[in-house]
Each structure stands twice: as structure tokens, then as C-alpha cells.
């Protein structure tokens, strides 16, 4: 594992993985002080639905070449 500034993380007490970027989850609920983040894909069933949808939109925009 390597230290990253974005990726999936399972916060203690959470019921799902959350996608973190620059210390904040895409859903806006969790803060991240540092450590290991995983790039395990968006398809996992135990990912936060809000984080997954926002991440899916970002990936789709990048594929289309949109800013």
C-alpha cells in the first residue's frame, strides 16, 4: 500500500467505505486525517452510495473529456 491523497477508506464506526479527497469524503460526512487510502474500484457493494455516485460522475466526465 502507498500513501495517497484520494481513495476509498472505511472510517471507524461507519457502515461503508467512503471516497476521500483532500481530507474530506465526497458525501461530505467524514474527515480524514491521514493514512492509507485504497483504490479498489467503485463497484463494491459496501461503498457509500453518495460517494459512489459522485465518483461515477467524475469518471464518466473524464472519459468524455469534459473539464
N, C-alpha and C positions, 0 to 999 in steps of 0.2 A: 504494500500500500504506500501511496505517496500523499504528502500534504497537498491539498488543492484549495482553491478559493470558491469552488462551487461543486455541488454534487448532492447525493442523497445521504441523509442522516436520520437515525432513529433516536429522537430525544427521550431521555428518561421520563417515564410516566405517559408517553404518547402511545396511541394505539396504531400508529402507522409511520412509515418513512415520510420525510419531508425534504423537498428540494431546497437547498440552501445556496444563497449567493450573497457574497459580501456581508456575511454575518446575520442574514435575515432569511426566513423561509418565504417562498413565493406566495404562500397563502397569507403571510403577514402575522402569523400567530407565534412563531418561535424565533428566538435569538440564538446565535451560535458563537461561542467564544473562541473556538479553535479546536483543531484535532483532525481526525481523518474523515473524509467525505468519500463516498463511493459513487462511481459512475456505472451503475448496474442496470441502466435502462429504465424506460418509462412504463413497461408492461406489467410490472409486478402488481399482484392483486392487493398487497398491503401498503401501497403508496397512497399518500393523501390525495383525494380526488381533485381538490382545488389546485394543488401544486402540479399534479399530473396534467390537468387540462391546460394550465398556463404554459407548462414546459412543452406540451404537444403543439400549441400555437406558435411558440418561438421556433421550434424545429421546422414546422411547416413553412413559416415565413422565410427562414434561412434557405430552405430548399427552393423556394420560388425566387430567391434573390432580393427579397424586399428588405429594406433597412430595419 
